[in-house]
Amino acid sequence: MTAKAHDNLSRRERQIMDIIHRLGKATATEVMDALPNPPSYSTVRALLRLMEEKGYLRHETDGTKYVYLPTLAREKARQSALKQMVQTFFDGSTEQAVAALLSKSKLKQDELDRLSLLIEQARKEGR
């Protein structure tokens, strides 16, 4: 199955994807141990199987255990989630999203300098 963007994940599925991306790969037990208010082991396994059927995960076998891996690289998943957040909470406005982040953040001078460079690069590239 092909990799899918994370646009239509439920809250619990997104939590599972976050765990697997953070760990790189994980068994059902590792996922369950990392989940807040985890459901039963059988529920976690069912969710993992469903997410695999949907194309978000794949598995490898390690003895008798299934080890789950994301089908979409973390950077692509991050871009997909960011796009979804900007669309949902900021009516598709990148400017509003960045303004909201900047108004609530205490950035160091080197971070501000890097952001200025990124803005200048975007201007040069016509973005």
Secondary structure as UniProt FT lines:
FT   TURN            7..8
FT   HELIX           11..23
FT   HELIX           28..34
FT   HELIX           41..54
FT   STRAND          57..62
FT   TURN            63..64
FT   STRAND          65..70
FT   HELIX           74..89
FT   TURN            91..92
FT   HELIX           94..103
FT   HELIX           109..124
FT   TURN            125..126
//
